[in-house]
Amino acid sequence: MSGRMFALLIGIDIYKSTTISNLQSCAEDAKRMRNWLVDEFNVPIDHICLLLDSKATKENIEICFMEHLVNNSFIGRGDAIIIYFAGRGSYLSAPTDWFQDDASAGVVQVICPHDYDVKLSQGRNAGISDRSFHALLEDVISAKGDNVTIILDCCFSPTETPGVRNRHSTRWTKPTKAVPDDLYSCLWIGARGKPSTSRFGFFDPMSLHTVLAACPPGGKALESIEGGNFTTCFLHAAAYLPLHRTSYAYFIDYLRQEVGDHDQFFCSGKQKDKTFFDGIPFVPDNHFFSASLENDSANLVRINLGAMHGVTAGTDISLHLHNYSFSFNPPLAVSCVFEVQPSSSLALLGPATSGIPRSCCAKISKWNNPCPLRIYLKPSFTSFIRFRTFKNSLSIKRGRGFTKSGINVLRVRQKDLADVSIRLDVKNLLIEHKQVLSEYENGLMKVADKHTIQAVDAAAQFCFQLLRKNTISPLRNLIDMEIHRFDVASSLPIGENLLQEGVALIPYKRGDVYSIKFQNNSHIDIWPYVAYMDPTLHSIILLYNPKPTCRKAPLPKNGSLEIGPDTFPLGSGTLSLDLFEYGNIKSVYLKLFFSSIPVNLKVLEQDPIPEWFSEESSVQSAPCSPSDEIEWDTALASLIFVLDSESREANLA
């Protein structure tokens, strides 16, 4: 089974037809669903197709079904596919010969795209009928498998009540000018010539896909300015239920019990008793780490993270059940760190906390960095409204605030005082990092598709890890580093040391690889770790990560360690011509961590695991050591790759 997720999310508030009242929170609901997938399941943004309002026409929805789902070569069989619709539903009387078993009686359910009921060259737009929808799903399931979940926050033929007649709060509309025969002219091509075999509309109990809906047939889907009732309840429950061991049917029952109304919400499909997304093993979240109760104490927790990882007194930690299936497990409790050691910390649980298992996993919910990250916000004339919304979402008050991941930030008024400068224009977010070691460093990043707040949060975490260090610096000037080009044929480094005073200016050539050499002049054995940090992608990847189970330190006292490209893949595996997007200079950093014991630094990573990274190393865990005898330090190197015009032409060729 594969382990990825893809989604088509549709939210429609604004309808083109003047006879249909607009809604108020469908587009925002679709955005909330997108954020849920990205935040809780690490779904890449390019795995999600989002259609809002005028973009969600009947034609565009059908095109996205085919291009983003059916014909998407990146989706494998068994990958989870989620299709979400928030907007108006409706119905029409069935035209002649619509159903296979009866030529006349019955109604047809339809979902209403943005251009529902507008005049076409022939007749009117009758929306996407249940028959067309099932045909589209047959194409998806035939190509990608039946791990398909449909989430519908709309209704189709609710019982007439005063509340339903209020078109501004009910996600339904009466049939207006469209007539039954328009259903035929609007059929998806794959549904033509195939009469409906089911009278259950979108809720066929024998379908291979699973449907979660705001209401059963005849029920009503309501909304307010805060969002659709169903979507709001869905996201609330998803935050508290371990979805990797929750079935669709149980999830809907849970929602009904929460609201105290068994006539709300609905689930259908042959596989409704399966776990969410077929129990798909999601990509592990490296930001989880181990924790355990300290000596059977009821309120002390030992966590496997310490000063080396950036933990300080006041850091907030959420505790979770072990995520064996790598899906999101809701927090059991929140604890606050009060004692920090190099590789571990002690956190205090709240007084009312109970039922915490002896062993669990944990995640940092607020870093509490003592030196705030300085941010300069520069609005543009064309993005003034977006800038105000963005500033408010950062929770900055009186110049101070925090990002979503809990990085303390301080807004400054001058760009030259900032660690990160942020500028908004009409379509893009431009993020620029300050130069740290060299005037040639280029840290400009343009964000077009990624959510603005997520991008700023990633930038804040990146800068926090880049700039922090051990203020004591016990190993200062005791460990030397060299970087050389590496000749693969002879398996030997060649040429002079490229690194001078922490900066390496390197003429870039495709195919070049490099080796790194450490000389340990200290009196202790060292475990070195090398993190590759790219400011234009906000990625942090451990290039060299010795196994925690290794008993012998790779860098012995008064000894040396040479790391070749087989274990240190800096070069063609990590750099490509695509990364010279903003000119002929590409600058990256190597953040070095030195420790007298093995530690697990995977929590620092901020990037999908690349192809060349060892899968085995991603699941190793270092023992938790509360000793104060541990020595550790950090260092930083700036690598500046220069692409001359001749190399650019050669690479393009």
C-alpha positions in Angstrom: 0.0 0.0 0.0 1.2 3.5 -0.8 1.3 6.2 1.8 0.3 9.5 0.3 -2.8 11.7 0.2 -4.3 13.8 -2.6 -7.4 16.0 -2.4 -9.8 17.9 -4.6 -11.4 20.6 -2.4 -14.4 22.7 -3.7 -16.0 25.7 -1.8 -18.6 27.9 -3.4 -20.2 30.9 -1.8 -20.8 33.0 -4.9 -23.1 31.9 -7.7 -23.2 33.4 -11.1 -27.0 33.0 -11.5 -28.9 36.0 -10.0 -31.7 33.6 -9.0 -29.5 31.8 -6.4 -28.6 33.5 -3.1 -24.9 33.5 -2.2 -23.6 31.6 0.8 -21.1 32.9 3.4 -18.6 30.3 4.6 -18.2 27.5 2.0 -14.9 28.9 0.5 -13.5 29.4 4.0 -14.5 25.8 4.9 -12.6 24.5 1.9 -9.5 26.4 3.0 -9.9 25.0 6.5 -10.0 21.5 5.1 -6.8 22.3 3.1 -5.1 23.6 6.2 -6.1 20.5 8.2 -4.6 18.2 5.6 -1.4 20.2 5.4 -0.9 20.8 9.1 -2.0 17.4 10.6 -1.0 15.0 7.8 1.9 16.8 6.1 0.1 16.7 2.8 2.3 18.6 0.2 0.4 21.7 -1.1 0.8 20.5 -4.7 -1.2 17.3 -3.7 -4.2 19.5 -3.1 -6.4 21.1 -5.8 -8.5 24.0 -4.4 -11.4 25.4 -6.4 -13.2 28.4 -4.9 -16.2 30.4 -6.1 -15.7 31.5 -9.8 -13.0 28.9 -10.3 -15.4 26.1 -9.4 -17.4 25.9 -12.6 -18.8 22.6 -13.8 -16.2 22.4 -16.5 -13.3 23.2 -14.1 -14.5 20.6 -11.6 -14.6 17.9 -14.3 -11.2 18.9 -15.6 -9.7 18.7 -12.1 -11.2 15.3 -11.6 -9.3 14.1 -14.7 -6.1 16.1 -14.5 -5.5 16.2 -10.8 -6.8 12.7 -9.9 -7.4 10.3 -12.8 -4.5 11.2 -15.0 -2.1 12.2 -12.3 1.0 10.0 -12.7 2.1 10.8 -9.1 -0.9 9.1 -7.6 -0.4 5.4 -7.1 -3.0 2.7 -6.4 -3.9 2.7 -2.8 -3.1 6.4 -2.2 -5.8 8.2 -0.2 -8.0 10.5 -2.3 -10.3 13.0 -0.6 -13.0 14.9 -2.5 -14.6 17.7 -0.5 -17.6 19.9 -1.6 -19.1 22.8 0.3 -21.8 24.7 -1.5 -25.4 24.3 -2.6 -27.1 21.0 -3.5 -30.3 20.7 -5.4 -32.5 18.2 -7.3 -34.5 17.8 -10.5 -37.2 15.4 -11.5 -35.8 12.5 -13.5 -36.2 12.8 -17.3 -37.5 9.9 -19.4 -35.3 6.8 -19.3 -32.9 8.2 -16.7 -33.3 5.1 -14.4 -32.6 1.6 -15.7 -35.6 0.0 -13.9 -38.3 2.7 -14.5 -38.7 5.2 -17.3 -40.4 8.0 -15.3 -40.6 8.2 -11.5 -37.9 9.6 -9.2 -35.6 12.6 -8.6 -32.0 13.3 -9.4 -29.7 14.9 -6.9 -27.2 17.5 -8.2 -24.3 19.5 -6.7 -24.4 23.1 -7.8 -21.2 24.5 -9.3 -20.6 28.3 -9.6 -22.3 28.4 -13.0 -25.3 26.3 -12.0 -28.6 27.2 -13.8 -27.0 29.7 -16.2 -28.0 29.6 -19.8 -26.0 27.4 -22.2 -26.1 27.2 -26.0 -28.7 24.4 -25.4 -30.8 24.6 -22.3 -29.3 25.4 -18.9 -26.5 24.2 -16.7 -28.1 21.5 -14.5 -25.0 21.0 -12.4 -23.2 17.8 -11.7 -25.8 15.0 -11.2 -25.3 12.0 -9.0 -25.0 9.9 -12.2 -22.2 12.1 -13.6 -20.5 12.1 -10.2 -20.5 8.3 -9.9 -19.1 8.0 -13.5 -16.3 10.4 -12.6 -15.6 8.3 -9.5 -15.6 5.1 -11.5 -12.7 6.7 -13.6 -10.9 7.6 -10.4 -11.3 4.2 -8.8 -10.4 2.3 -12.0 -7.1 4.2 -12.3 -6.1 4.7 -8.6 -8.0 2.2 -6.4 -11.0 2.5 -4.1 -9.3 4.4 -1.2 -11.6 7.4 -2.0 -13.4 9.5 0.6 -16.2 11.9 -0.3 -17.1 14.7 2.1 -20.3 16.6 1.3 -21.3 19.7 3.3 -24.5 20.4 1.4 -28.0 19.0 1.1 -30.2 18.0 -1.8 -33.9 17.9 -0.9 -34.5 18.9 2.7 -37.9 18.9 4.2 -39.5 22.4 3.9 -39.2 24.4 7.1 -38.8 28.1 7.9 -35.1 27.4 8.5 -34.7 25.7 5.2 -36.4 28.5 3.4 -33.7 30.8 4.6 -31.4 30.5 1.6 -28.6 32.3 3.3 -28.1 29.6 6.0 -29.0 26.4 4.2 -26.7 24.8 1.7 -29.5 24.0 -0.8 -31.4 25.7 -3.5 -34.7 24.9 -5.2 -34.7 24.0 -8.8 -35.1 27.3 -10.7 -34.9 27.5 -14.5 -33.2 24.2 -15.3 -35.5 21.4 -16.5 -35.1 17.6 -16.4 -33.9 17.3 -20.0 -31.0 19.6 -19.1 -29.6 16.7 -17.1 -28.9 14.8 -20.3 -27.0 17.7 -22.0 -24.9 18.2 -18.8 -24.0 14.5 -18.4 -20.3 13.7 -18.0 -19.1 11.9 -21.1 -18.4 8.7 -19.1 -22.0 8.6 -17.9 -23.7 8.9 -21.3 -25.6 5.8 -22.4 -25.5 4.3 -18.9 -28.8 4.7 -17.1 -28.7 5.0 -13.3 -28.9 1.7 -11.6 -29.4 3.2 -8.1 -32.0 5.5 -6.6 -29.9 6.5 -3.6 -28.4 9.5 -5.4 -25.0 10.4 -3.9 -25.5 7.9 -1.0 -25.4 4.5 -2.7 -24.8 2.0 0.1 -23.0 -0.4 -2.3 -20.5 2.2 -3.6 -16.8 1.3 -3.4 -16.0 4.9 -2.2 -17.1 6.2 1.2 -19.3 9.2 1.7 -19.5 11.4 4.8 -22.3 14.0 4.5 -23.8 16.8 6.5 -27.2 15.1 6.6 -29.1 12.0 5.4 -31.4 12.3 2.5 -34.2 14.7 3.5 -32.0 16.4 6.1 -30.6 19.9 6.0 -27.0 21.3 5.9 -26.8 24.6 7.8 -24.1 27.2 8.0 -23.2 30.4 9.8 -20.6 33.0 9.3 -18.2 30.8 11.3 -18.6 27.9 8.9 -20.7 25.0 7.9 -22.1 23.0 10.9 -20.8 19.7 9.5 -17.3 21.0 8.6 -16.9 22.6 11.9 -17.9 19.5 13.8 -15.8 17.3 11.5 -12.6 19.3 12.2 -13.4 19.5 15.9 -13.8 15.7 16.1 -10.7 15.0 13.9 -8.6 16.9 16.4 -9.6 14.5 19.3 -10.0 11.1 17.6 -7.0 9.0 16.5 -8.1 8.6 12.9 -5.8 5.7 12.1 -7.9 3.5 14.3 -11.3 5.2 13.8 -13.8 3.9 11.3 -15.9 6.2 9.2 -19.1 4.8 10.7 -17.8 5.3 14.3 -16.7 8.8 13.4 -20.2 9.8 12.3 -21.7 8.2 15.4 -19.3 10.2 17.5 -20.4 13.4 15.8 -24.1 12.6 16.4 -23.5 12.0 20.1 -21.5 15.2 20.4 -24.3 17.3 19.0 -27.1 15.2 20.5 -28.9 14.8 17.2 -29.1 11.4 15.5 -30.8 12.9 12.5 -27.7 14.9 11.6 -24.7 13.6 9.6 -24.6 10.5 7.4 -22.2 7.8 6.2 -22.6 5.4 3.3 -20.6 3.0 1.2 -19.6 -0.6 1.4 -16.3 0.3 3.2 -17.8 2.6 5.9 -16.5 0.2 8.6 -12.9 0.6 7.5 -10.6 3.0 9.2 -10.1 6.5 7.9 -8.3 6.6 4.5 -8.0 2.8 4.8 -5.6 3.1 7.7 -3.0 4.5 5.3 0.5 4.7 6.9 1.2 8.4 6.6 4.7 9.7 6.3 6.3 9.8 9.8 6.3 13.2 11.4 10.0 13.8 12.5 8.8 16.4 15.0 7.5 13.7 17.3 9.9 12.3 19.9 9.8 10.0 22.9 8.7 10.9 26.5 8.2 9.0 29.7 7.0 9.6 33.2 9.9 10.3 35.6 10.2 7.6 38.3 6.5 6.9 38.4 5.9 10.5 39.2 2.3 11.7 38.5 3.4 15.1 37.1 7.0 14.9 35.9 7.8 13.9 32.4 11.3 13.2 31.0 11.5 14.2 27.3 14.2 13.1 24.8 15.0 16.6 23.8 17.3 19.2 25.3 19.4 22.3 24.8 21.0 20.8 21.7 17.6 20.8 20.1 16.7 24.3 21.1 14.6 23.5 24.2 14.6 26.2 26.9 12.8 26.6 30.2 9.2 27.5 29.4 9.0 25.4 26.2 5.5 23.8 25.9 5.3 20.1 25.1 2.1 18.2 24.1 2.0 14.5 24.9 0.4 11.9 22.6 -0.2 8.2 22.4 2.4 6.5 20.2 1.7 7.1 16.5 2.3 3.6 15.3 0.5 4.2 12.0 2.0 7.7 11.7 -1.4 9.4 11.6 -2.4 12.3 13.9 -3.0 11.3 17.5 -4.7 14.0 19.6 -2.8 15.4 22.6 -3.4 13.8 26.0 -1.9 16.7 28.0 0.3 19.7 27.7 3.5 20.1 29.9 6.0 22.9 30.4 9.7 22.4 30.6 11.4 23.7 33.8 14.8 21.9 33.7 16.9 21.7 30.6 19.9 19.4 30.1 22.0 19.0 26.9 20.1 16.0 25.5 16.9 15.8 27.6 14.6 17.9 29.7 12.1 17.6 32.6 8.6 19.0 32.1 5.8 19.5 34.6 2.3 18.4 33.9 -0.7 20.4 35.0 -2.3 19.5 38.4 -5.5 18.0 36.8 -3.7 15.7 34.4 -4.3 12.0 34.8 -4.3 8.8 32.7 -0.9 9.5 31.0 0.8 6.2 30.0 4.3 5.4 31.3 5.7 5.8 27.8 4.3 8.1 25.1 5.4 10.4 22.3 5.6 14.2 22.4 5.7 17.3 20.2 6.8 20.8 20.8 3.9 23.2 20.8 5.8 26.3 21.7 9.5 26.8 21.5 9.9 29.8 23.8 13.1 31.0 22.3 14.6 33.6 24.7 15.8 35.9 21.9 12.8 36.8 19.7 13.2 36.4 15.9 13.2 39.9 14.5 10.7 40.3 11.6 10.4 43.3 9.2 7.0 43.5 7.5 6.9 45.7 4.4 3.5 46.1 2.8 3.0 47.1 -0.8 0.3 49.5 -2.1 -1.4 46.7 -4.1 -1.6 44.3 -1.1 -2.6 46.5 1.8 -5.7 44.4 2.7 -3.7 41.1 2.5 -1.0 42.7 4.6 -3.4 43.6 7.4 -4.9 40.1 7.4 -1.5 38.6 7.4 -0.2 40.8 10.3 -3.3 39.9 12.4 -2.8 36.2 11.8 0.7 36.4 13.3 -0.7 37.4 16.6 1.7 40.4 16.9 0.6 42.9 19.5 2.6 45.9 20.5 5.4 44.6 18.2 5.7 41.1 19.9 4.0 37.9 19.1 4.5 34.3 18.0 4.2 32.1 14.9 2.0 29.0 14.7 4.7 26.7 15.9 5.4 29.0 18.9 8.5 30.9 17.7 8.7 34.2 19.6 8.9 37.1 17.1 9.6 40.8 17.4 8.5 43.2 14.7 11.1 45.8 13.9 10.7 49.0 11.9 14.0 48.9 9.9 15.0 46.2 7.5 18.6 46.2 8.5 17.6 45.2 12.1 15.6 42.2 10.9 16.5 38.5 10.8 13.7 38.0 8.2 12.2 40.6 5.9 8.7 39.9 4.5 7.0 41.7 1.6 3.6 41.0 0.1 2.5 41.8 -3.4 -0.7 40.9 -5.2 0.2 37.2 -5.8 3.4 36.4 -4.0 5.0 36.5 -0.6 8.7 37.4 -0.7 10.8 36.3 2.2 14.4 37.4 2.6 16.9 36.2 5.2 19.7 38.4 6.5 23.2 37.6 5.5 25.0 35.8 8.3 28.6 35.1 7.4 29.1 36.6 3.9 27.9 39.5 1.8 27.5 37.1 -1.1 24.8 35.1 0.6 21.4 35.1 -1.1 18.4 34.2 1.0 15.5 35.3 -1.1 12.4 33.1 -1.3 9.3 33.6 -3.3 6.1 31.9 -2.1 3.2 31.7 -4.6 1.3 28.5 -3.9 2.0 27.8 -0.3 -0.2 29.2 2.4 1.3 32.5 3.6 1.2 31.8 7.4 2.7 28.3 6.8 5.6 29.8 4.8 6.3 32.5 7.5 6.2 29.8 10.2 8.7 27.6 8.2 10.9 30.7 7.8 10.8 31.4 11.6 11.7 27.8 12.5 14.5 27.8 9.9 16.0 31.0 11.3 15.6 29.9 14.9 17.6 26.7 14.2 20.1 28.5 12.0 21.1 31.3 14.5 20.9 29.5 17.8 24.1 28.2 19.4 25.7 27.1 22.7 26.6 30.4 24.3 29.3 28.7 26.4 31.1 27.3 23.3 33.2 24.6 25.1 34.6 23.3 21.8 35.4 26.7 20.2 38.5 26.5 18.0 39.0 22.9 18.9 37.4 21.3 15.9 38.6 22.2 12.4 36.7 21.5 9.2 37.7 21.3 5.5 35.7 20.9 2.4 37.2 19.5 -0.8 36.0 18.4 -4.2 36.0 14.7 -4.4 37.2 12.5 -7.3 34.8 9.6 -7.6 37.2 7.5 -9.8 40.1 7.6 -7.3 37.8 7.9 -4.2 40.1 10.7 -3.0 39.6 14.4 -2.2 41.2 16.8 -4.7 42.3 20.4 -4.7 42.7 22.9 -1.9 40.4 23.4 1.1 37.4 25.4 -0.1 36.4 26.6 3.3 38.1 29.7 4.6 37.0 31.4 7.9 33.6 29.7 7.7 32.8 30.6 4.1 33.3 28.6 0.9 33.0 30.3 -2.6 32.5 27.4 -5.0 32.3 27.6 -8.8 29.3 25.3 -9.5 29.6 22.5 -12.0 27.0 19.9 -12.6 28.1 16.5 -11.3 30.7 17.8 -8.8 30.6 16.1 -5.4 32.4 17.0 -2.2 33.9 15.5 0.9 34.2 17.0 4.4 37.0 16.5 6.9 37.0 17.1 10.7 40.0 17.3 12.9 39.3 17.0 16.6 41.8 18.8 18.8 39.8 18.4 22.0 40.3 15.9 24.8 36.9 14.2 24.3 35.4 11.8 21.7 32.8 13.5 19.4 29.7 12.5 17.6 29.4 15.1 14.7 26.1 15.9 12.9 25.9 17.9 9.7 22.6 19.7 8.8 22.1 21.1 5.3 20.1 24.3 5.5 18.6 26.0 2.4 17.2 29.5 3.0 15.4 29.6 -0.3 13.4 26.4 0.5 13.4 26.6 4.3 14.6 23.0 4.3 16.7 21.4 7.0 18.1 18.0 6.2 20.6 15.9 8.2 23.3 15.0 5.6 25.5 13.2 8.1 23.7 11.5 11.0 25.7 8.7 12.7 23.5 5.9 14.1 22.7 6.5 17.8 23.4 2.7 18.4 27.0 3.1 17.4 29.2 2.7 20.5 32.4 4.2 19.1 32.5 7.9 18.5 33.1 8.7 14.8 35.4 11.6 15.6 37.9 10.4 18.4 39.9 12.9 20.5 43.0 14.1 18.8 41.8 12.2 15.7 40.2 13.0 12.4 37.1 12.0 10.4 36.8 12.2 6.6 33.3 11.8 5.1 33.0 11.0 1.5 30.0 11.5 -0.8 28.6 8.1 -0.1 27.6 9.1 3.4 27.8 12.9 2.9 25.8 13.5 -0.3 26.6 17.2 -0.9 26.7 18.0 -4.5 24.6 16.7 -7.4 22.3 15.0 -5.0 21.4 18.2 -3.2 22.0 21.0 -5.7 20.5 21.4 -9.2 20.3 24.2 -11.8 16.7 24.8 -10.7 17.9 26.3 -7.5 19.6 29.2 -9.2 16.2 30.8 -9.6 17.2 34.3 -8.3 20.5 34.8 -10.1 23.9 33.2 -10.5 24.5 32.7 -6.8 23.1 29.9 -4.6 24.0 30.0 -0.9 23.3 27.3 1.6 24.5 26.6 5.1 26.0 23.7 6.9 25.0 23.7 10.6 27.3 21.5 12.6 26.5 19.9 15.9 29.1 18.3 18.1 28.3 16.1 21.1 30.1 13.9 23.5 27.2 11.3 23.3 25.0 10.2 20.4 21.8 12.1 20.1 18.7 12.0 17.9 18.5 15.3 15.9 15.8 14.2 13.4 13.4 16.5 15.1 15.3 19.5 13.6 14.5 18.4 10.0 12.2 20.6 8.0 11.8 18.8 4.7 10.4 15.6 3.1 12.9 12.8 3.3 14.9 12.9 0.0 15.5 9.9 -2.2 19.1 9.6 -1.3 18.5 9.7 2.5 18.9 6.4 4.4 15.5 5.1 5.4 17.1 3.2 8.2 18.5 6.3 9.9 15.1 7.9 10.0 13.8 5.5 12.6 16.7 5.4 15.0 16.3 6.8 18.5 19.1 7.9 20.8 18.9 6.9 24.5 17.7 9.6 26.9 20.6 10.8 29.0 19.9 13.2 31.9 23.6 13.6 32.6 25.0 17.2 33.0 28.5 15.9 32.0 27.6 16.1 28.3 29.7 18.5 26.2 28.1 19.9 23.1 28.6 22.8 20.7 27.6 24.1 17.3 29.3 25.8 14.3 28.1 27.3 11.1 29.6 27.2 7.5 28.3 29.2 4.5 28.6 27.6 1.1 28.1 29.9 -1.8 27.9 28.3 -5.2 28.6 30.6 -8.2 27.2 29.7 -11.6 29.0 31.5 -14.4 27.3 32.2 -17.8 29.3 29.4 -19.5 28.2 26.8 -16.9 24.6 28.1 -17.1 24.5 27.5 -20.9 26.2 24.1 -20.5 23.7 23.0 -17.8 20.7 24.3 -19.9 22.0 22.3 -22.8 
